Every structure is written in C-alpha cells, then in structure tokens.
Amino acid sequence: MLRAIDQDLWVAEQPLKYFGLEVGTRMTIVRLQDGRLIVISPIASDDAMIQQLNQLGVVSDIVAPNLYHHLFLAQFKQRYPHAKLWATSGLEQKCPNLLIDQYLSEQTIGLLDEIEAVPVSGFNTFDIKGYSPLNEWVFFHSKSRTLIVTDLAFYLDGHSSLTTQLISRLFGVYGQLRPSWLERIATRDKARVKQSIQHILTWEFERVIMAHGRIVERNGKRQFQQGYEWFLGSPLSSEER
Ligand SMILES: [Fe+2]
C-alpha cells in the first residue's frame, strides 16, 4: 500500500532478501504539478496498489534508476503501457525483452521536469560492458526537499530484521546513512565518484529516501555527507558535524 511521505510524495514497500538478508525494497512516487505521477524503482503491484495510484494521478513515467532494480519493471509497464519507461544505460543487456522508451541521460533528463537527476559515475565496470555495476541515477525533488536514491546508500536500524541489524552492527553501519559496501570495493575512479557526490551535495535536501532501510527525515544532507567522507577525501571537522 502507498504511504504518504509529503505532499506529492509517496512510497510503497515490500519484503526483499539480498544475499540472504532481509533488507526490504521501496518504490517512490512523485506527483508533478499537472497531476502526472513518476514512479521510481517499481515494486510488485497488485490491483489495490494500482487503484490507489490511479486516485492520486496519472502514471506517466516509470523509472529504472540503476541496473539492479528491474524485477518488476515489465509488470509495471504492462499495467501502464502508455507510460514512458526510463532506464539507465546498460539495462537493455540485462533485460533484452524490456520495452525501454527512453534512456536516462544528461540530455533527456530535463523531460522529467520538477525533478533533478544526476548519474553517479566512477565505479568499476564488472561484466556489463562499459557500465558501472550500479550505473545509478539519483533524483532530487526540490518541492519536498527530498533526495531519492536506490542502492547508493542505505540506513539499517531497529526497523530491519534481527539478522540484518546484527550484520550492520558488525560492519559498523548500524543506524547510519551509509554507502553500499559494494561501492568502496567497486570504486575505480574516486575523483569521478567524488564529483557525482559533490553534485548531489549542491541540492538542498532534508530527507533521503532509499530503496533499502529507513527513510531519513531530517538532516539528510549532513548525514549523506558524513556517509561519503571516504569518497569526499577529508573527514568533517567536529564543528562541521
Ligand atoms: Fe537494491
């Protein structure tokens, strides 16, 4: 079921295991001023959810923000065949049967007006030719001062399963907004990652919505900056914290 987060901003969540850990997954819905709905990182849909969405507005755009959150795209596109399906580059190799309408790029992203977006680059390519393992785009909804990320960062705390809490304590990331552990390992060009993070930090966000973990409602920008100290190069001084 959809959950209102702010005016014109909703999320819907469902359980999901990742490497055996229950981390859940979340989609985000932004309503534009003209009533169009942009659905980012769709989850499995049922009739009740679709009915709820249709009461909020008209689903016009479906966004696949990275190379991982594609499991329910085709199902969602079937529900809304006239909606434009946006994908990050490289997804066509992972999902050759997916009907992609438009690729996220610096040139096209302005079409999603009222939402700013930036790709996070600088990670290793692994097996997807020419693309980072995430190839993730992140979004800023200025009206609600919300940063929307998918796998770029997570926040695991007492709302997570007991095993997930234990693991996150072992990794020292419990109760903190942190990058995915994959990111440090996969970093190929730290300067480029830093550039992307610095772009994100030009946005004045208070809230951070991510696909896995608890939504950060306050001081999101400061927490995000702290989480990315390693990429940014210098730890924040105690005054800055
Ligand atoms: Fe994910």
Residues whose N, C-alpha, C, O or C-beta is under 5 A from the ligand:
A	BS01	LIG	D151 A211
